[in-house]
Amino acid sequence: MIEHMAEPGVLWLLALLPVAVLWSLARRRRAAVVFSSLDLLGTVRPGLRTRLRWLPMALRLGAAACLIVALARPREDLGVTRLSTEGIAVMLVIDRSASMTAPMHFGGRRTTRFDVVKDVLGDFVLGDDTGIVGRRGDMVGVLSFAGFAEMTAPLSRSHEAVVEAAQRVEPAPPREPLGGTAIGDALGLAVAKLERAEQDIDRINRLRGEVGLPPEFTIRSKVIVLLTDGEQNRGRLLPMEAAQMSADRGIKLYTIGVGGSGGWVTIPGDRPGVRIRISDYIDEPQLRAMAELSGGRYWNAQDAQTLRQIYRELDTLERTDIDTGEIGAYEERFQRWAYLALMLLSAELAIGWTLFRRLP
């Protein structure tokens, strides 16, 4: 990598060092010895102290030169980084109720609905090799819910961290107080988090503008993607009320109904032998009405491949041209010069207290 000076104008101080040397030599008084002849001194061999009398001045000048270079801030050019300055804020709201443990086939293996949802969610955020390009440049957050809603990963552009947090979520047990499906409360929390994120970003951009800096990131639009396999049976806020809140705030809502086949399943992590009945009913009319209220769309995912296709289609619907800005990435290298100056000054002090110490 190329190393250059951030403050090259400081280097002109190096030209003053020879002037300082000449001025120091001019101030020295020449030694005078009152003798009729100096022939006897010609036979005296100079000692170590005499031969090294130049060393303190050299160390001091070297330290000064190193400090001047350090003040010029040498740094290594790490290249140009392109950052998105405008994008979509996407909140993924996923159902983690006990019914999400119903079986589903994915990639030739038998797994659960919830594991399929997590796998496809990761592809939607990061992209894959089947046509999903990922949410590069967008802010993405994950909210999970069963009997109550909670943030799994806050809105962020660090997509790998978001997906990693989502992968750690597990289905909730069916019994109280965790069991159930609180769709309305989950949507209400998602709306609140999107609104708060936009307010925080606007405040940061105003502060940056006050000091002459461009906006770091601007939310172009806000989107909620709700994925559930049932109907609401818990919570205070009704789903249609939450959908209206989303529409009133300009947040587009997309809904996905997962599954559609019922049966009995054993709940992982619960008491051995505990099984629950999975309903095959998804309130599709309500999910469709919720989506259409804000200009979104509803899909039904009967299997894993359909869910992947839905995310691929959603990926094309909510896509913006990424507005990017360029920033230079550098690594400061002044430390080595400052350390060298400190070592030279320390060496000068050391020989001044020992070899060149003046006796009283």
C-alpha positions in Angstrom: 0.0 0.0 0.0 1.1 3.6 -0.6 2.2 5.7 2.3 1.8 9.4 2.2 1.7 12.4 4.5 -1.7 13.8 5.7 0.0 17.1 6.6 2.9 17.5 4.2 3.2 21.2 4.9 4.7 20.4 8.3 7.8 18.9 6.7 9.2 22.3 5.9 10.3 22.4 9.6 13.0 19.9 8.6 14.8 22.7 6.8 15.2 24.5 10.1 17.4 21.7 11.6 20.6 22.7 9.8 20.0 26.3 10.8 19.7 25.2 14.4 23.0 23.3 14.2 24.9 26.3 12.8 23.3 28.6 15.5 24.3 26.2 18.2 27.9 25.9 16.9 28.2 29.7 16.7 27.2 30.2 20.3 29.9 27.9 21.6 33.0 29.7 23.0 36.3 28.4 21.7 38.5 27.0 24.5 41.7 29.0 25.3 44.7 27.7 27.1 47.3 30.2 28.5 50.6 28.3 27.8 53.7 29.3 25.9 53.5 26.1 23.8 50.8 23.4 23.0 53.3 20.8 21.7 52.9 18.6 24.7 49.2 18.3 24.1 49.8 16.8 20.7 51.0 13.6 22.4 47.8 13.2 24.4 45.3 10.7 22.9 41.6 11.9 23.0 39.3 9.9 25.3 36.0 8.3 24.6 34.1 11.4 25.9 36.0 13.6 23.6 35.5 11.4 20.5 31.7 11.2 21.2 31.1 14.8 22.0 29.0 15.1 18.8 26.6 12.3 19.9 24.2 14.3 22.2 23.6 16.9 19.4 23.0 14.2 16.8 20.5 12.4 19.1 18.6 15.6 19.7 18.5 16.5 16.0 17.3 13.0 15.1 14.6 13.1 17.7 13.4 16.5 16.4 13.4 15.2 12.8 11.3 12.2 13.9 8.8 14.4 15.7 8.4 16.6 12.6 7.7 13.5 10.5 5.2 12.3 13.1 3.4 15.7 13.0 3.1 15.3 9.2 1.0 12.2 9.9 2.3 9.5 7.6 -0.4 7.0 6.8 -1.0 4.0 4.6 -3.6 4.2 1.9 -5.9 1.2 2.2 -7.9 2.1 -0.9 -11.4 3.5 -1.5 -14.5 2.1 0.2 -17.9 2.6 -1.3 -20.7 3.0 1.2 -24.4 3.2 0.5 -25.9 6.5 1.5 -29.6 5.7 0.8 -31.6 2.5 1.1 -34.6 0.7 2.4 -35.3 -0.1 6.1 -36.6 -3.7 6.2 -38.0 -5.3 9.4 -38.5 -9.0 9.1 -41.2 -10.2 11.6 -41.1 -14.0 12.0 -43.5 -16.3 14.0 -41.7 -18.5 16.4 -44.7 -20.1 18.1 -44.7 -23.8 18.8 -46.7 -24.6 15.6 -43.6 -23.5 13.6 -42.0 -26.8 14.6 -44.3 -28.7 12.2 -42.3 -30.7 9.6 -41.3 -29.3 6.3 -38.9 -30.6 3.6 -36.1 -28.4 2.4 -33.1 -29.3 0.2 -33.8 -33.0 0.3 -34.0 -33.2 4.1 -36.8 -33.2 6.6 -36.7 -30.3 9.0 -39.2 -27.8 10.6 -41.0 -24.8 9.3 -39.0 -22.5 11.6 -35.6 -23.9 10.4 -36.6 -23.4 6.8 -37.7 -19.8 7.6 -34.3 -19.1 9.2 -32.4 -20.5 6.3 -34.3 -18.6 3.6 -34.2 -15.5 5.7 -30.4 -15.6 5.6 -30.4 -16.0 1.8 -32.9 -13.1 1.5 -30.6 -10.8 3.6 -27.2 -11.9 2.3 -28.1 -13.2 -1.2 -27.5 -16.6 -2.7 -26.7 -18.3 -6.0 -30.3 -18.8 -7.1 -31.2 -15.2 -8.0 -31.6 -13.6 -4.6 -29.2 -10.7 -4.6 -29.5 -9.8 -1.0 -30.2 -6.5 0.8 -26.8 -4.8 0.1 -27.1 -1.2 1.1 -30.3 -1.6 3.1 -30.9 -1.6 6.8 -32.3 -4.9 8.1 -33.7 -5.9 11.4 -35.4 -9.1 12.7 -38.3 -9.3 15.2 -39.6 -12.6 16.5 -42.8 -13.3 18.3 -45.0 -16.0 19.9 -47.1 -15.0 22.9 -45.2 -11.7 22.9 -42.9 -9.9 20.5 -39.2 -9.1 21.0 -36.3 -7.7 19.0 -34.0 -10.4 17.7 -31.6 -8.0 15.8 -32.0 -4.2 15.7 -32.0 -2.5 12.3 -28.5 -2.5 11.0 -26.4 -2.6 7.9 -24.2 -5.2 9.4 -26.1 -8.0 7.7 -23.9 -10.9 8.9 -24.6 -10.0 12.5 -28.3 -9.7 11.8 -28.4 -13.2 10.2 -26.3 -14.7 13.0 -28.7 -13.3 15.7 -31.7 -14.7 13.8 -30.1 -18.2 13.6 -29.9 -18.3 17.4 -33.7 -17.9 17.8 -35.6 -21.0 18.9 -39.4 -21.8 18.8 -41.3 -20.9 22.0 -43.0 -23.6 24.1 -46.7 -23.9 23.8 -47.6 -23.3 27.5 -48.2 -19.9 29.1 -46.8 -17.2 29.2 -44.7 -17.8 26.1 -47.1 -19.7 24.0 -49.6 -18.3 21.5 -49.4 -16.0 18.5 -49.5 -12.2 19.0 -49.4 -10.9 15.4 -50.8 -7.5 16.2 -48.3 -6.8 19.0 -45.4 -7.9 16.8 -46.5 -5.6 14.0 -47.0 -2.7 16.4 -43.5 -3.1 17.8 -42.0 -3.4 14.2 -43.7 -0.1 13.3 -42.4 1.6 16.4 -38.8 0.4 15.8 -38.8 1.6 12.2 -40.1 5.0 13.2 -37.5 5.3 15.9 -34.7 4.3 13.6 -35.7 6.9 11.0 -35.9 9.6 13.8 -32.4 8.6 15.0 -30.9 8.7 11.5 -32.5 12.1 10.8 -31.0 13.5 14.0 -27.6 12.2 13.2 -27.8 13.7 9.7 -28.8 17.1 11.1 -25.7 17.0 13.4 -23.5 16.0 10.5 -24.9 18.9 8.4 -24.1 21.4 11.2 -20.4 20.5 10.9 -20.4 20.4 7.1 -20.6 16.7 6.6 -22.9 14.9 4.2 -25.6 12.5 5.4 -24.2 9.1 6.3 -27.4 7.2 5.4 -31.0 8.1 4.5 -34.0 5.8 4.7 -35.7 6.0 1.3 -38.7 3.7 2.3 -39.7 1.4 5.2 -41.0 -2.2 4.8 -42.3 -4.9 7.1 -42.3 -8.5 6.0 -44.5 -10.6 8.3 -44.3 -14.4 8.2 -46.7 -16.5 10.2 -48.4 -20.0 10.1 -51.5 -19.2 12.0 -53.9 -16.6 13.4 -53.8 -14.3 16.3 -54.8 -15.8 19.7 -52.7 -13.6 22.0 -51.8 -10.0 22.5 -53.6 -6.6 22.9 -53.3 -5.0 19.5 -55.5 -6.5 16.7 -53.7 -7.3 13.5 -55.8 -5.0 11.3 -55.2 -2.2 13.8 -51.4 -2.7 13.5 -51.7 -2.9 9.7 -53.5 0.5 9.8 -50.7 2.0 11.9 -48.2 0.7 9.3 -50.3 2.3 6.4 -50.7 5.6 8.2 -46.9 5.9 8.6 -46.1 5.0 5.0 -44.7 1.6 5.9 -45.4 -1.0 3.3 -46.5 -4.4 4.7 -45.9 -7.7 3.0 -47.4 -10.9 4.6 -46.5 -14.5 4.1 -48.6 -17.5 5.3 -46.4 -20.6 6.0 -47.5 -24.2 5.9 -51.1 -25.3 5.6 -50.8 -28.9 6.7 -51.7 -29.8 10.3 -51.0 -32.8 12.5 -49.3 -33.7 15.8 -45.8 -32.6 16.6 -43.4 -33.2 19.6 -42.2 -29.9 21.0 -38.3 -29.8 21.2 -37.0 -29.1 24.6 -40.3 -29.7 26.4 -41.2 -32.6 28.6 -40.6 -36.0 26.9 -43.7 -37.2 25.0 -45.5 -33.8 25.0 -47.2 -33.3 21.7 -49.5 -30.6 20.4 -52.0 -30.4 17.6 -50.9 -28.2 14.7 -53.8 -26.4 13.0 -53.8 -26.3 9.2 -55.7 -23.0 9.3 -54.1 -19.7 8.1 -56.3 -16.6 8.2 -55.5 -15.8 4.6 -58.3 -13.2 4.1 -57.0 -11.2 7.0 -53.3 -11.4 6.0 -54.2 -10.4 2.5 -56.3 -7.5 3.7 -53.5 -6.3 6.0 -51.0 -6.3 3.2 -53.3 -4.5 0.7 -54.1 -1.8 3.2 -50.6 -0.4 2.9 -50.0 -1.3 -0.7 -48.2 -4.6 0.0 -49.0 -8.1 -1.1 -49.8 -11.5 0.5 -48.3 -14.9 -0.4 -48.9 -18.5 0.7 -45.9 -20.7 1.1 -46.9 -24.4 1.2 -43.4 -25.6 1.0 -39.8 -24.5 1.2 -39.3 -24.0 -2.5 -42.3 -21.8 -2.7 -41.0 -19.7 0.3 -37.7 -19.2 -1.5 -39.5 -18.1 -4.6 -41.6 -15.7 -2.6 -38.4 -14.1 -1.1 -36.9 -13.9 -4.6 -40.0 -12.1 -5.9 -40.0 -9.8 -2.8 -36.4 -9.1 -3.4 -37.3 -7.6 -6.8 -40.3 -5.7 -5.6 -38.5 -3.8 -2.9 -35.3 -2.9 -4.7 -33.8 0.6 -5.1 -30.8 1.9 -7.0 -28.1 2.1 -4.5 -26.7 5.6 -4.0 -23.1 5.2 -2.9 -20.4 7.5 -1.6 -16.7 7.0 -1.6 -14.5 7.4 1.4 -10.8 6.8 1.6 -9.6 4.2 4.1 -6.3 4.9 5.8 -4.2 3.5 8.6 -2.1 6.0 10.6 1.6 5.3 10.7 2.9 8.3 12.8 3.2 6.1 15.9 6.5 4.5 14.8 8.1 8.0 14.3 6.9 9.2 17.7 8.3 6.1 19.4 11.6 6.5 17.6 11.8 10.2 18.7 11.1 9.1 22.3 13.9 6.5 22.1 16.4 9.1 20.8 15.6 11.6 23.5 15.8 8.9 26.1 19.3 7.9 24.8 20.4 11.6 24.9 19.3 11.9 28.6 21.0 8.6 29.5 24.4 9.6 28.1 24.0 13.1 29.5 23.5 11.6 33.0 26.4 9.1 32.6 29.2 9.7 30.0 28.7 13.4 29.7 27.7 14.2 33.3 29.5 17.3 34.5 31.2 16.9 37.9 30.4 19.7 40.4 
